Amino acid sequence: MLQTPTADPGTPPSKHGHPHGEPDTILIRLRELEARQTSLHVRLDSEPEFFSTRLLRLDPGHGWLFLEELTPYQGHLRVAPGRIMQIYTTIDGRPLHFQSPVLHTGEHDDAAFYVVAIPETMDEAQKRLHFRTHMAGRSPVELTVQDRDGSEYPGYLDDLSLGGLRALLPGEPPVGRGDLLQVKDLALPGEPPITCGLQVRFARQDAHRGGMLLGGRFFDLEEAEAQRLLRVLLRLEREHHQAG
């Protein structure tokens, strides 16, 4: 077991105890992350690179989270007290983001760990700034959507987020706002095809592109597939920054 650090992390516990707003809800979600050992994706401050970690232990009494050493190791070398960890993950298929300052770094059984503050807020809704990736200029990503009658309409991914997608369907498929569709064979780079539900938020003809532009929100997205989707989005964002 990790021992609570005896060194002062640098900020009085009273300032990092129970978060403001809905502390019980935040603690419940953190306990779920701890129990499930869910992968957490971290970037430091506003740097573009992402690294992986897990929540080792939750200490609500002090307002601390214990995180395991970042991988790849280059991430660990950048961690220092005072830096802000931007942390991304999913719970039950829903995106989750929060940020926490690093209070303390330590080592136990030849592995590094970090103490960060319990966050005061969490973003539960889809945040386009964090998770939307435009597919323009990339290799076409094909997908198929299926309506309740079983009719299938092939198309191409236009942009993608943890909350949903936008796609171009050639021709004039009979799809409208509010329809519930099934996304089939969404073949994202480096991952097996993803299948889930899609609630149509808008659908309009795009004469210039010769088809229907459709946007929708995911539902019935399995946790494992949400994690795979998150990995793809983070990888695409990293490639975008490297290309820039």
C-alpha positions as CSV (number, residue, x, y, z in Angstrom):
1,M,0.0,0.0,0.0
2,L,1.2,3.5,-0.7
3,Q,1.9,5.6,2.4
4,T,0.5,9.1,2.7
5,P,3.4,11.4,2.1
6,T,4.8,13.1,5.2
7,A,6.1,16.0,3.2
8,D,3.7,18.9,2.8
9,P,2.4,18.8,-0.7
10,G,2.5,22.5,-0.8
11,T,-1.1,23.5,-0.4
12,P,-3.1,23.4,2.8
13,P,-5.5,20.4,2.8
14,S,-8.4,22.7,3.6
15,K,-8.1,24.2,0.1
16,H,-8.2,20.8,-1.5
17,G,-10.7,18.9,0.7
18,H,-14.2,18.3,-0.6
19,P,-14.7,20.0,-3.9
20,H,-17.3,22.7,-4.3
21,G,-20.6,22.2,-6.1
22,E,-21.5,18.5,-5.9
23,P,-18.7,16.9,-3.8
24,D,-20.6,13.6,-3.3
25,T,-21.1,13.1,-7.0
26,I,-17.4,13.8,-7.7
27,L,-16.3,11.4,-5.1
28,I,-18.6,8.7,-6.4
29,R,-17.1,9.1,-9.8
30,L,-13.6,9.0,-8.5
31,R,-14.3,5.9,-6.5
32,E,-15.6,4.3,-9.7
33,L,-12.4,5.1,-11.4
34,E,-10.4,3.7,-8.5
35,A,-12.4,0.5,-8.3
36,R,-12.5,-0.2,-12.0
37,Q,-8.8,0.8,-12.5
38,T,-10.0,2.8,-15.6
39,S,-7.3,4.2,-17.9
40,L,-6.8,7.9,-17.5
41,H,-5.3,10.0,-20.3
42,V,-3.3,13.0,-19.1
43,R,-1.7,16.0,-20.6
44,L,0.3,18.5,-18.6
45,D,-0.9,22.1,-18.7
46,S,-1.7,22.8,-22.3
47,E,0.9,20.6,-23.9
48,P,-0.3,18.5,-26.8
49,E,1.2,15.2,-25.8
50,F,-0.9,12.6,-23.9
51,F,0.2,10.1,-21.4
52,S,-1.5,7.2,-19.5
53,T,-2.0,6.6,-15.8
54,R,-4.5,5.1,-13.3
55,L,-6.0,6.2,-10.0
56,L,-4.2,4.2,-7.3
57,R,-5.9,5.5,-4.2
58,L,-8.4,8.2,-3.2
59,D,-7.8,10.1,0.1
60,P,-10.9,12.3,0.6
61,G,-9.8,13.3,4.1
62,H,-6.8,15.2,2.7
63,G,-8.4,16.0,-0.6
64,W,-5.8,13.9,-2.5
65,L,-5.7,11.5,-5.4
66,F,-2.7,9.1,-5.8
67,L,-1.9,8.4,-9.5
68,E,0.5,5.8,-10.8
69,E,3.6,6.7,-12.9
70,L,2.9,8.2,-16.3
71,T,3.6,6.1,-19.4
72,P,5.5,6.5,-21.7
73,Y,8.3,7.5,-19.3
74,Q,8.8,10.8,-21.0
75,G,5.6,12.0,-19.4
76,H,7.0,11.1,-15.9
77,L,10.1,13.3,-16.6
78,R,7.8,16.3,-17.1
79,V,5.8,16.0,-13.9
80,A,6.6,18.5,-11.1
81,P,4.6,20.1,-8.3
82,G,2.5,23.0,-9.5
83,R,1.9,21.6,-13.0
84,I,-1.7,21.1,-14.0
85,M,-2.8,17.7,-15.1
86,Q,-5.7,17.7,-17.6
87,I,-7.3,14.3,-17.1
88,Y,-9.6,12.6,-19.7
89,T,-11.5,9.3,-19.4
90,T,-14.9,7.7,-19.8
91,I,-17.4,6.2,-17.3
92,D,-20.1,3.9,-18.7
93,G,-19.4,5.3,-22.1
94,R,-19.7,8.9,-21.2
95,P,-16.8,11.4,-21.5
96,L,-15.3,12.8,-18.4
97,H,-12.7,15.5,-17.9
98,F,-11.2,17.2,-14.9
99,Q,-8.1,19.1,-14.0
100,S,-5.9,18.9,-10.9
101,P,-2.6,20.5,-9.8
102,V,0.3,18.2,-8.9
103,L,0.9,18.6,-5.2
104,H,3.7,16.0,-4.6
105,T,5.7,13.4,-6.3
106,G,7.1,10.3,-4.7
107,E,8.3,6.7,-5.2
108,H,7.2,3.4,-3.8
109,D,8.5,-0.1,-4.6
110,D,10.7,1.4,-7.4
111,A,7.7,3.0,-9.1
112,A,6.8,6.7,-9.1
113,F,3.5,8.1,-8.0
114,Y,1.9,11.5,-7.9
115,V,-0.4,13.2,-5.4
116,V,-2.9,15.6,-7.1
117,A,-5.8,17.5,-5.7
118,I,-9.3,16.2,-5.8
119,P,-11.0,18.3,-8.5
120,E,-13.6,20.9,-7.6
121,T,-15.5,20.3,-10.9
122,M,-15.9,17.7,-13.6
123,D,-17.0,18.2,-17.1
124,E,-19.7,15.5,-17.7
125,A,-21.2,16.8,-21.0
126,Q,-19.5,16.6,-24.4
127,K,-16.9,19.4,-24.7
128,R,-16.1,20.1,-28.3
129,L,-12.9,21.9,-27.4
130,H,-11.6,18.7,-25.8
131,F,-12.8,16.0,-28.1
132,R,-13.8,17.0,-31.5
133,T,-11.6,16.0,-34.4
134,H,-12.2,17.1,-38.0
135,M,-11.5,14.4,-40.6
136,A,-10.8,16.8,-43.5
137,G,-7.5,16.0,-45.2
138,R,-7.3,12.5,-43.7
139,S,-7.9,9.2,-45.4
140,P,-11.6,8.6,-45.8
141,V,-13.2,6.7,-42.9
142,E,-16.2,4.7,-44.1
143,L,-19.3,3.9,-42.0
144,T,-22.8,2.6,-42.4
145,V,-25.9,3.8,-40.6
146,Q,-29.1,1.6,-40.3
147,D,-32.6,2.8,-39.7
148,R,-35.3,1.0,-37.7
149,D,-36.6,-0.7,-40.8
150,G,-33.2,-2.3,-41.5
151,S,-32.3,-0.1,-44.4
152,E,-28.6,0.7,-44.6
153,Y,-27.0,3.9,-45.9
154,P,-23.2,4.0,-46.4
155,G,-21.3,7.2,-45.9
156,Y,-18.1,8.9,-44.8
157,L,-17.1,10.3,-41.5
158,D,-16.8,14.1,-41.5
159,D,-15.9,14.7,-37.9
160,L,-15.8,12.8,-34.7
161,S,-16.1,13.4,-30.9
162,L,-16.7,11.3,-27.8
163,G,-20.3,12.5,-27.9
164,G,-21.1,11.9,-31.5
165,L,-20.2,12.3,-35.1
166,R,-21.0,14.1,-38.3
167,A,-21.1,12.1,-41.6
168,L,-21.8,12.6,-45.3
169,L,-24.3,10.1,-46.7
170,P,-24.4,10.2,-50.6
171,G,-27.7,10.8,-52.3
172,E,-30.9,11.6,-50.4
173,P,-31.5,9.0,-47.7
174,P,-34.8,9.4,-45.8
175,V,-33.2,10.4,-42.5
176,G,-34.4,13.3,-40.3
177,R,-33.9,15.0,-37.0
178,G,-34.8,12.8,-34.0
179,D,-34.4,9.5,-35.9
180,L,-32.6,6.7,-33.9
181,L,-30.1,5.0,-36.1
182,Q,-27.5,2.2,-35.6
183,V,-23.9,3.0,-36.6
184,K,-22.3,0.0,-38.1
185,D,-18.7,-0.7,-39.1
186,L,-17.2,2.6,-38.1
187,A,-13.7,1.6,-38.9
188,L,-11.4,4.0,-37.0
189,P,-7.6,4.0,-37.7
190,G,-5.9,1.2,-35.8
191,E,-9.0,0.0,-34.0
192,P,-11.7,-2.7,-34.7
193,P,-15.0,-1.4,-36.1
194,I,-17.3,0.4,-33.6
195,T,-21.0,-0.2,-33.4
196,C,-23.5,1.9,-31.4
197,G,-26.7,3.9,-31.5
198,L,-26.9,7.4,-33.0
199,Q,-29.7,10.0,-32.3
200,V,-29.9,12.4,-35.2
201,R,-29.6,16.0,-34.2
202,F,-29.6,17.5,-37.7
203,A,-29.8,16.3,-41.3
204,R,-29.6,18.5,-44.3
205,Q,-28.8,18.2,-48.0
206,D,-25.4,19.5,-49.1
207,A,-25.7,20.1,-52.8
208,H,-22.0,21.1,-53.1
209,R,-20.9,17.7,-51.7
210,G,-23.6,15.7,-53.3
211,G,-25.3,14.1,-50.3
212,M,-26.8,14.5,-46.9
213,L,-24.8,16.0,-44.0
214,L,-25.9,14.3,-40.8
215,G,-25.0,14.9,-37.2
216,G,-25.9,12.9,-34.2
217,R,-25.2,12.0,-30.6
218,F,-24.1,8.5,-29.6
219,F,-26.2,6.3,-27.3
220,D,-25.7,2.7,-26.1
221,L,-21.9,3.1,-26.5
222,E,-20.2,0.4,-24.5
223,E,-17.5,1.4,-22.1
224,A,-14.8,-0.6,-23.9
225,E,-15.7,1.1,-27.2
226,A,-15.8,4.5,-25.6
227,Q,-12.2,3.9,-24.3
228,R,-11.1,2.9,-27.8
229,L,-12.8,6.0,-29.2
230,L,-11.0,8.2,-26.7
231,R,-7.6,6.6,-27.7
232,V,-8.3,7.3,-31.3
233,L,-9.2,10.9,-30.7
234,L,-6.1,11.5,-28.5
235,R,-3.9,9.9,-31.1
236,L,-5.4,12.0,-33.9
237,E,-5.0,15.2,-31.9
238,R,-1.4,14.3,-31.2
239,E,-0.7,13.7,-34.9
240,H,-2.4,17.0,-35.7
241,H,-0.1,18.9,-33.4
242,Q,3.0,17.1,-34.7
243,A,2.0,17.9,-38.3
244,G,1.5,21.6,-37.4
